[in-house]
Amino acid sequence: MERRRPEADRMVHADPSLLRRSVRFATGRTGSLSRSRVFGAFALVVVVGPSLTALLVAIRARGDITVEALAYQLLVLVAALIGGAWPAVLAAVLSGLSLDYFFVAPVHRITVQQPSHLVGLVLYVVSAVLVSVVVDRSARHSRTARRAAAESALLTGIAGSVLRGDDALAALVDRTREAFGFDSVLVRQDDDVAASSGAVLGTPDVARSLPGGGVAEFRGGTVGPGERRLLAVVEQQIDAALEHRVLARAAVDAERIAATDRVRSALLAAVGHDVRRPVAAATAAIGGLRATDVTLTESDREELLATADESLRSLAALLADLLDVSRVQAGVLAVTPQTIALEDVVAPALDELALGPTDVDLDLPADLPSVWADPVLLQRVVVNLLANAQRFSPDGARVRVAATVSGTVVELRVADSGPGIPAAQREDVFLPFQRLGDTDNETGLGLGLALAHGFTEGMGGTIRVDDTPGGGLTVVVRLPIAATGQEGHR
């Protein structure tokens, strides 16, 4: 069942014409009573007044004018309620003159024989003015309330767009264009377009400078005196949203710079030992081979050559890892997915690490479906996970590699029985240069899990860490089954 949205939100987003009507309510004339009400009251006095007089003359009772006086008083009150002071004053004057001319002796003559007659006319006018003051105040309060409600509806609509996930500045620009009937609204900052709505063509009809330094341009419409007040409120909101966007971007840039600095510091700290170590070993071995003042046996030469070869291979692997992690972080990783069986990746990975049945407990079902992945990247993932698991497993303990089917994906689990990872450090396990507090400097640059994470996500899979039952760490790689993966990567 669809959830019902708040009334103000439904009003603003259901139909742009409702929004424009709200603005017209909010930006109408500033007077308390509309012109139509005033003109209607004058028409009532002019039309109903003579008709009332003719009726009273027809039913007039001799000697008593109470009915006539009350009837005219009612006309004055009605005119005041409808049109305010001026129609009521006109009704009071005409009623007083009509009462004196038609009903007070001598009839058909306007005379003031007694001061009470003049006092009565003044009281007519005073009562009309008092009633009109009350009506005017009530109408003014009513219009103020409607204006506030319309402004609230407009701003609530904008806030509703933001709460539903829309960009605050874009929502403000869209709702402003709809509310005021502009063809387009555009906001510039530092000569760049920050947000726009509608077709931006030609010069703006209205251009307003914002306090924060931006410019709001409005095309295809005019802004009346009453609309300027509400438009000024909207401009303040646009300026605040613009400032918020600038601050948000500055915060993101600052975080990106801080993250880059952290990576650079970690890289320098790690490279300071891990790269220097194989370079130093290779340099020493080659220096020993070139020495002329030392006599080397054949076994010594073989040992030095083996040391140099091993050190240079280690250095090449470290540099390859650094290049790979830089490509992952830069988003330029080349991925060529294809249908591949897991055993065709796991077996070469075991051979690369020289791991046999005594080192790994392998559980890959014969009916396991093929996955959709890049064979080279997937092998690097398996190699890194196996090397990490073997490094932290106790002596004599076997690493477990198992695979199962879960819906449309295959889950590959690499589990060790080592110390595991504390819950507080789970979020950092896939970050580069994280060796989780190791201080033996024999565990490399801490790029294995970071590369596994980057390669897996680059192939469209996911990776996570779990606890191994009985203690240890299990890394779970989820990859799409080949038929499903092909549909998603065509």
Secondary structure, DSSP 8 states (H G I E B T S, - for coil): ------HHHHHHHH-HHHHHHHHHHHTS-SSSS-HHHHHHHHHHHHHHHHHHHHHHHHT--TT--HHHHHHHHHHHHHHHHHH-HHHHHHHHHHHHHHHHHHHSSSTTS----SHHHHHHHHHHHHHHHHHHHHHHHHHHHHHHHHHHHHHHHHHHHHHHHHHTT--HHHHHHHHHHHHHT-SEEEEEETTEEEEEEE---SS-SEEEE-TTS-EEEEES----HHHHHHHHHHHHHHHHHHHHHHHHHHHHHHHHHHHHHHHHHHHHHHHHHHTHHHHHHHHHHHHHHH-SSS---HHHHHHHHHHHHHHHHHHHHHHHHHHHHHHHHHT------EEE-THHHHHHHHHHTT--TTTEEEE--TT---EEE-HHHHHHHHHHHHHHHHHHS-TT--EEEEEEEETTEEEEEEE--S----GGGGGGTTSTT--TT--SS-STTS-HHHHHHHHHHHTT-EEEEEE-TTSSEEEEEEEEBHHHHHHH--
